[in-house]
Amino acid sequence: MRSLSFLSKMTIFGFLLGTLPVIFIGAFAYMTSSSEIQENVVNGNRQLLMQINSNVEQKLTTVNHTLNQVIHSTVLKKAMNQPLAADDFMTYNDIQNEIRYMQSFDTKLEDVILINERHNWMVKNSGLYAFDRYPFREQLASLRDIPEGVSWVLTPTEWFYSEENARGTVACPYIISLVKKLPTAGLEKYGLAIANIPACGLQELLETEASDAPIAEMIILDEQNRILLHRDPSLIGQPAEAAGMPAERLTEASGEFVVSAEQGKQSVTYYRSELNGWHYLSVSSIAAMTKESVKIGQYTLYICLFMLLLSMLLAWIGSRRMYSPIQTLLAQVGELMTDAGKRRNRNEFQVISERVHHLFQSKSQLEKEVQQHVQQARAFFLMRALQGNVRGGAIPERLRQFGYAEQLEGWRTMAVMALQIDFQEDSRYSKGDLELLLFAIHNIIEELVPSRERLAPVTMDGSIVAVIGSEAEDEALFYDKMRAVTELVQSQVAGYLNLQVSIGISLPFVAFDHLAVACREGNEALKQRMKLGTGIIIQYEHLNQEGTHTLNLSYPSYIENELLDAIKLAEKEAAKELLKQFLQTVFAEELSPQEYQIPLARLLNSLLVVMQESGVGLGQIHPMKGSLLEELLGLHTHAEIEDWFWTGVAHPMVKIFRDRREAQYHNISEKIIDLVQHHYDSDLTLEECASRLHYNANYLSSVFRKETGHSFSEYLTMYRFNMAKRWLADGEMPIKDIAAKLRYNNPQNFIRSFRKQEGITPGQYRERKRSG
């Protein structure tokens, strides 16, 4: 089980969960139905026995009652006291009338015999006989010896029908006889009254009554457990054991038991009559009784099999659906457990746990790296802002992104502190230790100055520059704070590093767009070390007696950089707009005409540097061979200067870079198309093309779409379809081979894609091309 996947375990559990209840319910239903059927059969047999007993006893009672009427009649009493000869016709006739009256009832009564041993006569249906001449007189006379209380006895038919028996016309070998001794009132019994019911007659009655229970066999035993009635006449008169019925089991008034016979096990239901002690038995084959339950069992089995299949299907589908989030999670964490060794050693949750743990570790490591990168990016941004290479309006937003929202909202006054190391001849440090010393001083500043009162210090050109801010608006209080901070930094550096440093402080300012000016002021203050010596703290205010920021032209380096990038990317409109912004920023300053020439010449120089680095000759943009600087200095208006920069320098450079780009794009696209044509039958991807051509995949995607108007995947698909149509039209290649050659997982996916592209299936396309 440990080697199984969680999907297999869920499926097996679902199978068991669905199978066990179905099997239990099916077995319970079958056993319950079998038990109910057997119980219903037994109850039915019991009711049938009681009904048969009631009907038989009713007939026997009727016979007994009518026979009592006969033996108490005046005719019979008179006849019992006299001989009866053939000439006693009247008496004989009266006796016959009495007998015929008894036989008028529907009691199956066949004959009534009257015997008078004292006067030697016997009367029955067939006539008057001399008793001493009757063949079976001794057997009949023996009936006088039956015990008192025994009324019904089983006798052979031949005792009463000697003539018919001799002719072979007797159908029933036994008779059930009601015997009464005569005279009833006297002590001496010298006569008998016998009412005979053929056993066959009662057997017909039983068969009629038992017709509603065709699976049951009815048997009647007398009080001595001899068989009175049985469907096999040869068993009548035999002990109950002859029919396989153990007499010792018939101890209760009613009950059931099971016996084994040649036909198999049989269920016996019995009932003992209170009238005469007879036992009424119903014998049913258990196999016949359970025949219906077998059918029910078969139906139950079919239903259970269907429910099992349904439950298995639902378990499989449910397990797949419940497993899909786990599978998705495994795919997302990069662990699809296809390796057998992995399945044996780890389950999916172990893999997910390990991967999640690894992800948390990677997350922590990544956070550390990101934090380092953020610090580096923040330091780089502050450096560019202090150098004036960031647009003033963008500085607050960028500072907020770097986590300086508290400083932006709380600071009312700020200044720049610039620090440089003063190396002395007797110092134990050398110039080679500069970077390490600057790093140490950087950490000291971060430790001494709370983060809410400063921006992160940055190292620039051998100096450490830090922006210090305060919520105080009073410049005197701010100066006191700056002096305290700088003196603390200077003393701590001297104490820990045994190193002398000088610090320059800019004029206070309130807006972050003055960072570049303040940085220059701090560095300008440090230049006074040539006069004042080393280890000084000097404020720019001491150099500028007016206490205002000097008018230094803030060269828009950030706009220049964007302009140069737009020219390199051949973005004409963006370059023209950026050139206009640059000149507007320069001419917004109040300068003399000579001072305007400095930033203009600097811009021209930057453009020429880009031309030189890109391999663009001056003659390509200025074929007159004259001096560009002289032409620039000869212009006098804003409009003339802007037009000259655009038409004479920037726009020609844009066109050159555009031509180069288009040529490069075309060359790259041609190379990609060549790769597609040679490797379309492999798993070619844009990333593989980028690796072969040594370009970025996103760059190639953009270039290819601009050149062809299609994405790489669209072009590859179209080329593959063109090849497929060529093979379908000109060759006999099977469709499944075409699909495999074009890297489809199965032919159905290829057929589906082909129909979507062409509107018909590949087979229909081949037939159309051949018929055309």
Steps between C-alpha positions, in 0.01 A plus 500: 500500500788737570610483137157602373423858410244695698267482197520118507440495874197730468364287213546175694343656810208621288464151349492344848270769631257432216552123482462392861157660559372363168621148583360524852166635382480241221583209734262633762223545244552148362507333843204705618296418191589129525406494866176686432411264216567191713307648790210588271499147357508348849220729617303418189549129555395537863183683399435238232542221753256663735254550215533138386470381859183705540347365179592137574378521859179656377438201273604251767275669753212493253555125441519437876183700562298326229630159610390577855155579367492164324612294797252674729214462258202283594544293185854396586422440866212271401713322241782438748266293713384260231630286219486648154418278206419560137130505568539782751478740214343787687761511775785470244347777295476731804862433584607578141306824511691600811831416325407689185411801715855503639647484151294795382748744660815610316732316734669259256321222694492192277343223706346428840524147641276371783600170669303292750707198617232371736238466226763435229424770244689783327351782294687722254436675172523181300241311706430277797757234595526220749788618710646156567533447125678834430863445397647765732269446794788440739677823398176694536419335831844607625393862473298443820837484678621850411561714811230723630528852370642394165238562238679522168726220382677418181377173345565318173238550234474125435337446841188672377507443128594137463293457183632816332852420614472158344395660172785752532272803489613656831703812430597597854681232713423663837196637670472732796228348716293649779427209733226499763413201720137389534284515686614827643299466823576138586797360678536212254616618158397256230467738205690764302405806297778595257503811274762475225671789323748392232845642558504604135197718557674697774816514286301671226368742760857577616622552146213739435570694816879504438470621142591850623832366628643299208844475660361324812422129547222417751521196734262387779612269778267331745545507874740204470709695245396275213451654163132556432535712190790536258524565132687170471228236578765237573601693814149506652493297816878517534676672794587864460866407465421331166430846356811643664308665783655437845209440739706611799505856362119522523489587868330838498152607394660669200843589375760479225816300437731413215570149372740370239366293215618372166352808336695724737414684817128538574315724739223324696218696661264298718177548695338254740120473504331531836209294373667169427875553558583481129807689374463712189838549329600737220831405338669763279827482316734770625644528152151565363430744782816696426455486124339842502765632735764379252334715236494788743866426575580517129317829461671626815836390359440684172391813683799476735738454208350804331527700821858378546594610151323831554666554837839412352445743216389773740793420729742526208348824371471646850858403584624660178310820574617511863856420389508773231584780753786285632618432146478870419692583814764241411529649153530850644774399740673317216467142628295262286568164663582298189807335640436161659765553761333819615168324531651227710671738736270801516136576453357814348457682829859433596609642166274802541623550856861483389439733209307747715779490757747556220287784367492662843877468520532639148256776591709598801817492293330691221373759746854548623628532145214733406571707808862524392396591149251753637777656705722507193219643285423758768867599525522524122187715482624733776832527320327595173272745682799664672679520165198668342413211265142461628216732414413706809128423491565123497725497809225502772307216340811286463602572858154387613549175308828445684331534839564865581134599542559604863782737401298645212208584726692604812807693385476878480870579462790299364862529390768291337806387693809410292788316674851430374799327662812706574798270445810609690860393463517340844166316450505125516260490205586532133307606193432136427287477813264773382209274402517303824521818710208660317295183567585521872411870518178426312399250771596744778271769352211251475554402865530855635222673307148354544344380175202740536745796496697407189498340160737213436861622463659445158861489386582733211844577355685417824247683717210393717191712446202488736175698504404608854147625573300637791144591588623841628437797274736736691833507313694588816373189675570295190858633478557407862375149428718465190804622694433248777457214250815582303712544812373166636583324172844661485585404860375143464700446181808631675435286804424169322718532191766749619424689184453868422211608278363829369131574459326754277141612565272653238254779551164386643222426246137390521435323167657178380556635151793702652696184577746543212567866587546417868740217410715738298493746789623239744783395269582866430532561874749211526725668247582759769735245660772644277478823703369383837685169533372154581253369761260790453122535505399781268164630392439630154333797669848626596594509130179671391450801723153562360387161628326412175563222253741605228367511148651189352344371183325171569578308185202269414704182478195280537336654193825468307522130585139440387566696179807293417308178566211610274748579219666159536158331487406707191191636673451815299211663681636425847843637404350820360289556813795431735722743306233766541475429877879516537528841333201634694667396827830665400344827381280515810809606697590869512849492343711709274533402132851374565380286792229339280774376266638268773200258528439522123860407427477222758193357326673515163800324648281222642337449157840480331618247759197281421579528128859399558409205724243379245738525205310783332727729299462877527469516122181292512313776683705807402642466147602872481820420692455812715525532879179411680604698807559814295158462337341458844675805645384702201131451588323759712135400560330214678312391186814504284695293751217243536459470122876465451536226761207307352558532125878510509586242766222312682270413208783376270621281789144365550482402131838327511406300809159417348662367181740296708217364713288403200794324343572326827133407546485360149817302552375360830163408348672326209707296742188402700316401180801291396495322835127431460546358149780266610368397841119516469481124566666535842385657826619842389423789735569872503732449798707252299524749213608772744768269638634421153496864384626636834210739552237550766181301426269798565708716267485237225123469544454875458733518198341201325145633547600843363664343194247225414178614666476161678623360825761227495252227598250616233766493229627157609143362496430645154823356359423158647150508350643593162732200520211281607289613203793431266538146637125439484476619140817346356578191708360189666629574849242383759331771699633359829857524364439860391370581847805340662738679265340834585542428874136435590442275800231301320331506156171629644662826610643545149165424335322741735753779432491436123120518493510825699756647258363372167134419575542134392682195631840391359336198333241720330776740388697212344190370316413849374851557365508162326153534350580854386 
